[in-house]
Every structure is written in C-alpha cells, then in structure tokens.
Amino acid sequence: MQILKSILAISLLAVLTACSSNQSLQEYYIDNAENPNFLSIDLPVSLLNMDRADLTNDEREAFESLKKLNVLAFKRNADNTVAFTSEKNKVKAILKNEKFTELMKINTSYGKATLKYLGNEDAIDEVVIYGDSDDKGFMLVRILGNDMNPAHLLQFLKAIEKSDYKGEGLGEIGDFLKG
C-alpha cells in the first residue's frame, strides 16, 4: 500500500510539474518585463496615427480589429550568451505549441523571423512575430486584436504606409538593438 501511495504521489507531482512548464507567451512577457536583458514596450495602436490617414474600408476594418502591440526584445552581448541561448530556446518551445499556426518564415540580412497566430483563420486574436540573430539577440512582437483576419494583415501594412506614423515610441527598440 505504501508503494502505491508513493507512485501516486510521484505521478501527481510529475503531472503538476509538466503543467506548470507549459508557459504561455503572455506569462513569458510578464516574467521578463523587468529582466535587464530585455526591453519590454506596450504600444497602443492609436500611436500609429491612423485617424488622420485616408484609408479604404478594408484598411480601416483591419486597423479597427487591432488593440495593441507588445514588444519584448533581448539584446545579446558578450556577458549574456548563456542567458540568450536559454531564453531563445524557451521562446521557441512556447511557439512550437500546436495552438500557434504558422503563417510564414522570413530570412533577412538581420536574421530569421517567423510569423504565427492564435485563433482560427477567420478570427485571429493574436499575431506573433519572432525574429532572432545570433549576434544581435531576438525580438518578439505580439499584435493583439479582436477577430483579425489574415487577409487584413496586408491591408494593415498598406494602412501604415498611408499614415503619418514616423516610428514614434519605437526609438527605444532601435537604440536597444543597436547599442
């Protein structure tokens, strides 16, 4: 009987440990917001100055489905190489979760990037852009909204081109990644 109790206790502990190791992306953002290796910024979509842009109905609908952008960037340097590798692996493990659907992979001169989303293809609630570079670090961008449509992502990019947005609020990210 004692052996049975021990097996049950170990099994319960294993299940609880496995459940707690499945960190969500939101939890990851929260856990690292104060970490000195990271820069964390929340940007309201109102920052994009779309109210003054001459948008088509599709572009306006795409814009209105957005709520905010969360940016989390890890800057790699000579002192945090081990932490960089560890954090990069954590993010990749989170993004491998089957609840994320991959839209595309991109290779650029800065590094590799992946675009994924949560929700179904007609009603996306979150778009995640993850990019990394072994010499610079990595960046996660969460685009949060209500029932975003993948076709609207292209419309949204066109709308940004029409706005008078000049990158206000993003200077910290550029400075973080450069220096």
The 8 nearest C-alpha neighbors of each residue, nearest first, counted from 0:
[[1, 3, 2, 4, 5, 6, 7, 8],
 [2, 0, 4, 3, 5, 6, 7, 8],
 [3, 1, 5, 0, 4, 6, 7, 8],
 [2, 4, 0, 6, 5, 1, 7, 8],
 [5, 3, 7, 1, 2, 6, 8, 0],
 [4, 6, 2, 8, 3, 7, 9, 1],
 [5, 7, 3, 9, 8, 4, 10, 2],
 [8, 6, 10, 4, 5, 9, 11, 3],
 [7, 9, 5, 11, 10, 6, 4, 12],
 [8, 10, 12, 6, 11, 7, 5, 13],
 [11, 9, 7, 13, 12, 8, 6, 14],
 [12, 10, 14, 8, 13, 9, 7, 15],
 [11, 13, 9, 15, 10, 14, 16, 8],
 [12, 14, 10, 16, 11, 15, 17, 9],
 [15, 13, 17, 11, 16, 12, 18, 10],
 [16, 14, 12, 18, 17, 13, 11, 19],
 [15, 17, 13, 19, 14, 18, 12, 20],
 [18, 16, 14, 20, 15, 19, 13, 21],
 [19, 17, 15, 16, 20, 21, 14, 22],
 [18, 20, 16, 21, 17, 15, 22, 14],
 [21, 19, 17, 18, 22, 16, 15, 23],
 [22, 20, 19, 18, 23, 17, 93, 96],
 [21, 23, 20, 26, 24, 27, 19, 93],
 [24, 22, 26, 25, 27, 21, 93, 28],
 [23, 25, 27, 26, 28, 93, 22, 90],
 [24, 26, 28, 27, 23, 29, 22, 30],
 [27, 25, 29, 23, 28, 24, 30, 22],
 [26, 28, 24, 30, 25, 29, 31, 23],
 [29, 27, 25, 31, 26, 30, 32, 24],
 [28, 30, 26, 32, 27, 31, 25, 33],
 [29, 31, 27, 28, 32, 26, 33, 34],
 [32, 30, 34, 28, 33, 29, 27, 37],
 [31, 33, 29, 39, 34, 28, 30, 37],
 [34, 32, 31, 35, 37, 30, 39, 29],
 [33, 35, 31, 36, 37, 32, 30, 38],
 [36, 34, 37, 33, 38, 32, 31, 73],
 [37, 35, 34, 73, 74, 38, 75, 79],
 [38, 36, 73, 72, 35, 34, 39, 71],
 [37, 39, 72, 71, 73, 40, 36, 32],
 [38, 40, 71, 32, 70, 37, 72, 41],
 [41, 39, 70, 69, 42, 71, 38, 68],
 [42, 40, 69, 68, 70, 43, 39, 67],
 [41, 43, 68, 67, 69, 40, 44, 46],
 [42, 44, 67, 45, 46, 68, 41, 66],
 [43, 45, 67, 46, 47, 66, 42, 65],
 [46, 44, 43, 47, 48, 49, 50, 42],
 [47, 45, 44, 48, 43, 42, 167, 164],
 [46, 48, 164, 45, 49, 44, 162, 159],
 [49, 47, 46, 50, 45, 164, 162, 51],
 [50, 48, 52, 51, 162, 47, 45, 159],
 [49, 51, 48, 52, 45, 162, 53, 47],
 [52, 50, 49, 48, 53, 162, 163, 54],
 [53, 51, 162, 49, 50, 54, 161, 163],
 [52, 54, 51, 161, 55, 162, 49, 50],
 [55, 53, 58, 59, 52, 158, 56, 161],
 [54, 56, 58, 57, 59, 53, 158, 60],
 [55, 57, 59, 58, 60, 54, 61, 154],
 [58, 56, 60, 55, 59, 61, 154, 151],
 [57, 59, 154, 61, 55, 60, 56, 54],
 [58, 60, 62, 56, 61, 57, 54, 63],
 [61, 59, 57, 63, 58, 62, 56, 64],
 [62, 60, 151, 58, 59, 64, 155, 63],
 [61, 63, 59, 64, 60, 65, 155, 58],
 [62, 64, 60, 65, 61, 59, 66, 144],
 [63, 65, 145, 144, 61, 62, 147, 60],
 [66, 64, 144, 63, 62, 143, 67, 145],
 [67, 65, 144, 143, 44, 43, 64, 68],
 [68, 66, 43, 44, 143, 42, 142, 65],
 [67, 69, 142, 42, 141, 41, 143, 43],
 [70, 68, 41, 141, 140, 40, 42, 142],
 [69, 71, 140, 40, 39, 139, 41, 141],
 [72, 70, 39, 139, 38, 138, 140, 37],
 [71, 73, 138, 38, 37, 137, 139, 74],
 [74, 72, 37, 137, 136, 36, 138, 75],
 [75, 73, 136, 135, 176, 36, 72, 76],
 [74, 76, 136, 135, 83, 79, 73, 80],
 [75, 77, 78, 79, 80, 74, 135, 134],
 [76, 78, 79, 80, 75, 81, 134, 83],
 [77, 79, 76, 80, 75, 81, 82, 83],
 [80, 78, 82, 81, 76, 77, 83, 75],
 [81, 79, 83, 82, 77, 78, 84, 75],
 [80, 82, 84, 83, 79, 85, 78, 86],
 [83, 81, 85, 79, 84, 80, 86, 87],
 [84, 82, 80, 86, 81, 85, 87, 79],
 [85, 83, 87, 81, 82, 86, 88, 80],
 [84, 86, 82, 88, 83, 87, 81, 89],
 [87, 85, 89, 83, 88, 84, 82, 90],
 [86, 88, 84, 90, 89, 85, 83, 91],
 [87, 89, 91, 85, 86, 90, 92, 84],
 [90, 88, 86, 92, 87, 91, 93, 85],
 [91, 89, 93, 87, 92, 88, 94, 86],
 [90, 92, 94, 88, 93, 89, 95, 87],
 [93, 91, 89, 95, 90, 94, 88, 96],
 [94, 92, 90, 91, 95, 96, 89, 24],
 [93, 95, 91, 96, 92, 90, 99, 24],
 [96, 94, 92, 93, 91, 97, 99, 98],
 [97, 95, 94, 98, 93, 99, 92, 21],
 [96, 98, 99, 95, 100, 94, 93, 117],
 [97, 99, 96, 117, 100, 118, 95, 116],
 [100, 98, 117, 97, 116, 96, 115, 101],
 [101, 99, 116, 115, 102, 98, 117, 97],
 [100, 102, 115, 103, 114, 99, 116, 113],
 [101, 103, 115, 114, 100, 116, 104, 113],
 [104, 102, 114, 101, 113, 105, 115, 112],
 [105, 103, 113, 112, 114, 106, 102, 111],
 [104, 106, 112, 111, 113, 107, 103, 114],
 [107, 105, 111, 110, 112, 104, 108, 109],
 [108, 106, 110, 109, 111, 105, 112, 130],
 [107, 109, 110, 106, 111, 132, 105, 112],
 [110, 108, 107, 132, 111, 131, 106, 135],
 [111, 109, 132, 107, 131, 108, 106, 130],
 [112, 110, 106, 130, 131, 105, 107, 132],
 [113, 111, 130, 105, 129, 104, 106, 131],
 [112, 114, 104, 129, 128, 103, 105, 130],
 [113, 115, 128, 103, 102, 127, 101, 104],
 [116, 114, 101, 127, 102, 100, 126, 99],
 [115, 117, 126, 100, 99, 125, 127, 101],
 [118, 116, 99, 125, 124, 123, 98, 126],
 [119, 117, 123, 124, 122, 116, 120, 125],
 [118, 120, 122, 121, 123, 117, 124, 116],
 [119, 121, 122, 123, 118, 149, 148, 116],
 [122, 120, 148, 119, 123, 146, 149, 147],
 [121, 123, 146, 147, 119, 148, 120, 118],
 [124, 122, 118, 147, 146, 119, 125, 117],
 [125, 123, 144, 145, 118, 146, 117, 143],
 [126, 124, 143, 117, 142, 116, 123, 144],
 [125, 127, 116, 142, 141, 115, 117, 143],
 [128, 126, 141, 115, 140, 114, 116, 142],
 [127, 129, 114, 140, 139, 113, 115, 141],
 [130, 128, 139, 113, 112, 138, 127, 140],
 [131, 129, 112, 111, 138, 137, 113, 128],
 [132, 130, 137, 110, 136, 111, 138, 112],
 [131, 133, 110, 135, 136, 134, 137, 109],
 [132, 134, 135, 136, 131, 110, 75, 137],
 [133, 135, 132, 136, 75, 76, 131, 74],
 [136, 134, 132, 75, 133, 74, 176, 137],
 [137, 135, 75, 74, 132, 73, 131, 133],
 [138, 136, 131, 73, 130, 72, 132, 74],
 [137, 139, 72, 130, 71, 129, 73, 131],
 [140, 138, 129, 71, 128, 70, 72, 141],
 [139, 141, 70, 128, 69, 127, 142, 71],
 [142, 140, 127, 69, 68, 126, 143, 70],
 [141, 143, 68, 126, 125, 67, 127, 140],
 [144, 142, 125, 67, 66, 65, 141, 124],
 [145, 143, 65, 66, 124, 64, 125, 147],
 [144, 146, 64, 124, 147, 65, 123, 143],
 [147, 145, 122, 123, 124, 148, 64, 144],
 [148, 146, 123, 122, 64, 145, 124, 144],
 [147, 149, 151, 121, 150, 122, 123, 146],
 [150, 148, 151, 152, 147, 120, 121, 123],
 [149, 151, 148, 152, 153, 154, 147, 61],
 [150, 152, 154, 61, 148, 149, 153, 155],
 [151, 153, 155, 154, 149, 150, 156, 61],
 [152, 154, 156, 155, 151, 150, 157, 149],
 [155, 153, 151, 58, 157, 152, 156, 158],
 [154, 156, 158, 152, 153, 157, 61, 58],
 [157, 155, 153, 159, 158, 154, 152, 160],
 [158, 156, 154, 160, 155, 159, 153, 161],
 [157, 159, 155, 161, 160, 156, 58, 154],
 [160, 158, 162, 156, 161, 157, 155, 164],
 [159, 161, 157, 158, 162, 156, 163, 164],
 [162, 160, 158, 159, 52, 157, 163, 53],
 [163, 161, 52, 159, 164, 49, 160, 48],
 [162, 164, 165, 48, 161, 52, 47, 49],
 [165, 163, 47, 162, 166, 48, 167, 159],
 [166, 164, 167, 163, 47, 162, 168, 169],
 [165, 167, 169, 164, 168, 170, 47, 46],
 [168, 166, 169, 165, 170, 164, 46, 47],
 [167, 169, 170, 166, 171, 42, 46, 172],
 [168, 170, 172, 171, 166, 167, 173, 40],
 [171, 169, 173, 172, 168, 174, 167, 166],
 [172, 170, 174, 169, 173, 175, 168, 38],
 [171, 173, 175, 169, 170, 174, 176, 38],
 [172, 174, 170, 176, 175, 171, 177, 169],
 [173, 175, 171, 177, 172, 176, 178, 170],
 [176, 174, 172, 173, 177, 178, 171, 74],
 [175, 177, 173, 174, 178, 74, 172, 135],
 [178, 176, 174, 175, 173, 135, 172, 74],
 [177, 175, 174, 176, 173, 74, 135, 76]]
